[in-house]
Amino acid sequence: MFGLRRRAQAIRVPEKATTSLSLRWRVMLLAMSMVAMVVVLMAVAVYAVVSAA
């Protein structure tokens, strides 16, 4: 996860020409996708534990 954040910062630096709004949207979408992946993984883990019990 930390590698993804470092990569995002590396991509962010050269693109100073883009508007800050699109940059903000990109960062927010990246964060939301990471949160969604964690939620899905937790749901699968809970389902596996409940079904095994």
Phi, psi and omega in degrees: 000320181292327177297322178296320180294319179296319180295320179297320178294320180296323179288325185293323190298311183291339185271056178285340183288333181289158181288154181291335180294313179295323177298315179299318179296320179297315180295319181294319178295321177298314180296318181294323179292322177295317179297319180297320178297319179296318180298317180296317179297318179295320179297318178295319180296317179296318179298319180295318180293317182292319181289331179285334183286000000 
